[in-house]
Amino acid sequence: MTKILMVCLGNICRSPLAEGILKSKLSKNFIVDSAGTASYHIESSPDKRSIAVAKKHGLDISNLRGRQFEVSDFDGFDLIYVMDESNFQNVVKLARTPEDTGKVKMILNEVHPNKNYEVPDPYYGGDHGFENVYQMLDEACEIIAQQLQ
């Protein structure tokens, strides 16, 4: 069983959206989870705007709860997708081995290989930013799902 982890800063905007989107595209033979590199929102629900944009697209992520990325996640997951360069650096800093580091990927590199484009953090913006993030993540998750199945 392949296990995929989505990581952003607080685990309330981008990574829960990515988790919900990818789960909707994969069979039950996969486990998808999300985490944040910071501890700001442990046990918090996703941002209401992430919940709303997911619902608009037929997904329910309201039951997800924020958690912080842990070193043990390298053991528990086969692939770790991060949303931006800061998340990438924070996760890689915790890697113990080259194998750990090799699991960490910038999610938009699935759409734009080797460009290291970032999924912008929509937290301080309006609803339109959440829709843009949804569209970016949906495109990336479609490619990931096709590669995995």
Protein Blocks (a to p, Z undefined) as FASTA:
>chain_A
ZZdddddfkopmmmmmmmmmmmmmpcfkbccddddfbfklgoiacdfklmmmmmmnopaf
klpccddddfklmmmpmbdcdfbfklmmmmmmmpmbfklmmmpccfklmmmghklpacdd
fklmcfklmmmmmmmmmmmmmmmmmmmZZ
